[in-house]
Amino acid sequence: MLHMAKSDKLLTQMRNNPRDWRIEDIIKVCGSAGIACTPPTKGSHYKVKHIARAEILTIPAHRPIKPVYIRELVQFIDAVKGSSR
C-alpha cells in the first residue's frame, strides 16, 4: 500500500479546509511541487511562481492567511502539476 507523502496530504487538507494555514505550510507545499516561494524583500507578500505559469501569485505572510489565498494556491499547484504531465 502506498502512503501519501506529507506534502500531498498537506495539499489535500488545504483543499478541504482553506482556513488557518501558516506561511511555513505554504512554503513546504510549494517546495514539494517544485514551485518557487520567494520571501518578501520589502512589504509582506511572498511570491509564488513557476516556469510553466505566466502569472505570479502573491500571498501575505501575516496570520491568518485568508482562505481565498489558499484556494488560489491550490489552483496554482493543480495547474502546474497538470502542465508537467
C-alpha positions as a Python dict, from the first residue, in 0.01 Angstrom:
ca = {
    (1, 'M'): (0, 0, 0),
    (2, 'L'): (139, 339, -97),
    (3, 'H'): (144, 613, 162),
    (4, 'M'): (59, 966, 64),
    (5, 'A'): (356, 1199, 100),
    (6, 'K'): (328, 1453, 380),
    (7, 'S'): (317, 1741, 133),
    (8, 'D'): (42, 1572, -72),
    (9, 'K'): (-153, 1517, 247),
    (10, 'L'): (-100, 1882, 341),
    (11, 'L'): (-225, 1994, -2),
    (12, 'T'): (-535, 1774, 36),
    (13, 'Q'): (-600, 1927, 378),
    (14, 'M'): (-566, 2276, 228),
    (15, 'R'): (-809, 2182, -46),
    (16, 'N'): (-1063, 2050, 206),
    (17, 'N'): (-1024, 2331, 460),
    (18, 'P'): (-865, 2657, 337),
    (19, 'R'): (-867, 2817, 684),
    (20, 'D'): (-593, 2862, 947),
    (21, 'W'): (-274, 2800, 747),
    (22, 'R'): (70, 2942, 813),
    (23, 'I'): (325, 3063, 561),
    (24, 'E'): (552, 2772, 664),
    (25, 'D'): (287, 2528, 534),
    (26, 'I'): (269, 2715, 204),
    (27, 'I'): (647, 2709, 167),
    (28, 'K'): (650, 2334, 234),
    (29, 'V'): (376, 2257, -21),
    (30, 'C'): (534, 2480, -286),
    (31, 'G'): (877, 2326, -235),
    (32, 'S'): (748, 1973, -281),
    (33, 'A'): (569, 2074, -603),
    (34, 'G'): (881, 2240, -745),
    (35, 'I'): (728, 2585, -717),
    (36, 'A'): (932, 2885, -603),
    (37, 'C'): (800, 3064, -295),
    (38, 'T'): (1012, 3375, -251),
    (39, 'P'): (1006, 3573, 73),
    (40, 'P'): (933, 3945, 52),
    (41, 'T'): (1225, 4182, 3),
    (42, 'K'): (1002, 4470, 106),
    (43, 'G'): (640, 4452, 207),
    (44, 'S'): (475, 4141, 346),
    (45, 'H'): (380, 3923, 48),
    (46, 'Y'): (553, 3604, -62),
    (47, 'K'): (571, 3548, -438),
    (48, 'V'): (473, 3207, -572),
    (49, 'K'): (586, 3133, -927),
    (50, 'H'): (670, 2852, -1165),
    (51, 'I'): (826, 2846, -1509),
    (52, 'A'): (518, 2671, -1654),
    (53, 'R'): (284, 2953, -1545),
    (54, 'A'): (288, 3314, -1661),
    (55, 'E'): (119, 3456, -1352),
    (56, 'I'): (280, 3521, -1015),
    (57, 'L'): (68, 3453, -710),
    (58, 'T'): (121, 3680, -408),
    (59, 'I'): (37, 3558, -59),
    (60, 'P'): (55, 3772, 256),
    (61, 'A'): (281, 3631, 527),
    (62, 'H'): (75, 3752, 822),
    (63, 'R'): (-163, 3520, 1001),
    (64, 'P'): (-430, 3423, 949),
    (65, 'I'): (-388, 3373, 577),
    (66, 'K'): (-730, 3425, 426),
    (67, 'P'): (-897, 3123, 260),
    (68, 'V'): (-906, 3297, -78),
    (69, 'Y'): (-524, 3286, -95),
    (70, 'I'): (-518, 2916, -7),
    (71, 'R'): (-778, 2839, -277),
    (72, 'E'): (-570, 3031, -532),
    (73, 'L'): (-258, 2842, -424),
    (74, 'V'): (-430, 2504, -461),
    (75, 'Q'): (-549, 2601, -812),
    (76, 'F'): (-198, 2723, -900),
    (77, 'I'): (-38, 2394, -783),
    (78, 'D'): (-301, 2189, -970),
    (79, 'A'): (-231, 2390, -1288),
    (80, 'V'): (146, 2336, -1253),
    (81, 'K'): (104, 1963, -1190),
    (82, 'G'): (-135, 1940, -1485),
    (83, 'S'): (111, 2113, -1720),
    (84, 'S'): (401, 1892, -1616),
    (85, 'R'): (228, 1567, -1714),
}
